[in-house]
Amino acid sequence: MIIVCEVSEVAISVRASAVGVLNLPGASVSGFAPFLGGVVRRNIGVGRLMGFTGGAYLLAGLVVTCGTLRHFARDHARIQER
């Protein structure tokens, strides 16, 4: 809700609807999570699922690290100029 109120240009009269639209996908996906978890466990097993999850986290960490190394110096220099 903070994003809707502070960052966006949403009119006060429709803020509640905007928050509802933002919450709908999360609620919908989380409702299917136990079902999908059971399907994945049955098909590929818990061990492989943990391996895939670990690999996804490792990949996400590498992406964040590369992005930080690529953009930090430029952003830091730009802030120091102010």
VEXDREN-2710 file (C-alpha; in Angstrom, 1 decimal):
% VEXDREN-2710
k/r/px/py/pz
1/MET/0.0/0.0/0.0
2/ILE/2.9/2.3/0.6
3/ILE/3.9/2.1/-3.1
4/VAL/0.4/3.0/-4.2
5/CYS/0.2/6.0/-1.8
6/GLU/3.7/7.4/-2.1
7/VAL/5.2/6.5/-5.5
8/SER/2.3/6.3/-8.0
9/GLU/-0.1/8.8/-9.3
10/VAL/-3.2/7.0/-8.1
11/ALA/-6.1/9.2/-7.1
12/ILE/-7.4/9.0/-3.6
13/SER/-10.8/7.8/-4.7
14/VAL/-9.3/4.6/-6.3
15/ARG/-6.5/3.7/-4.0
16/ALA/-8.4/0.9/-2.3
17/SER/-9.0/-0.7/-5.7
18/ALA/-5.3/-0.3/-6.7
19/VAL/-4.3/-2.0/-3.5
20/GLY/-6.8/-4.8/-4.2
21/VAL/-5.4/-5.3/-7.7
22/LEU/-1.8/-5.5/-6.3
23/ASN/-2.8/-8.1/-3.7
24/LEU/-4.8/-10.3/-6.1
25/PRO/-1.9/-12.0/-7.9
26/GLY/-0.1/-12.8/-4.7
27/ALA/-3.2/-14.3/-3.1
28/SER/-4.0/-16.3/-6.2
29/VAL/-0.5/-17.7/-6.5
30/SER/-0.2/-18.5/-2.8
31/GLY/-3.4/-20.5/-3.0
32/PHE/-1.9/-22.8/-5.6
33/ALA/1.4/-23.2/-3.9
34/PRO/0.5/-26.3/-1.8
35/PHE/-1.0/-28.0/-4.8
36/LEU/2.0/-27.2/-7.0
37/GLY/4.4/-28.2/-4.3
38/GLY/2.8/-31.6/-4.0
39/VAL/2.8/-32.1/-7.8
40/VAL/6.5/-31.2/-8.0
41/ARG/7.4/-33.4/-5.0
42/ARG/5.6/-36.4/-6.6
43/ASN/7.2/-35.9/-10.0
44/ILE/10.8/-34.9/-9.3
45/GLY/11.3/-35.6/-5.6
46/VAL/12.3/-33.4/-2.7
47/GLY/16.1/-33.8/-3.2
48/ARG/16.0/-32.6/-6.8
49/LEU/13.6/-29.8/-5.8
50/MET/16.1/-28.6/-3.2
51/GLY/18.9/-28.7/-5.8
52/PHE/16.9/-26.7/-8.3
53/THR/16.0/-24.2/-5.5
54/GLY/19.6/-23.9/-4.5
55/GLY/20.6/-23.3/-8.1
56/ALA/18.0/-20.6/-8.5
57/TYR/19.2/-18.8/-5.4
58/LEU/22.8/-19.1/-6.5
59/LEU/21.9/-17.7/-9.9
60/ALA/19.9/-14.8/-8.3
61/GLY/22.8/-14.0/-6.1
62/LEU/25.2/-13.9/-9.0
63/VAL/22.9/-11.6/-10.9
64/VAL/22.6/-9.2/-8.0
65/THR/26.4/-9.3/-7.5
66/CYS/27.1/-8.6/-11.1
67/GLY/24.6/-5.8/-11.2
68/THR/26.1/-4.3/-8.1
69/LEU/29.6/-4.5/-9.4
70/ARG/28.6/-3.0/-12.8
71/HIS/26.5/-0.1/-11.5
72/PHE/27.8/0.8/-8.0
73/ALA/30.8/2.8/-9.0
74/ARG/28.9/4.9/-11.5
75/ASP/26.0/5.6/-9.1
76/HIS/28.4/6.4/-6.3
77/ALA/30.3/8.9/-8.4
78/ARG/27.1/10.5/-9.5
79/ILE/25.9/10.9/-5.9
80/GLN/29.3/12.3/-4.8
81/GLU/29.0/15.1/-7.5
82/ARG/25.9/16.5/-5.9
END
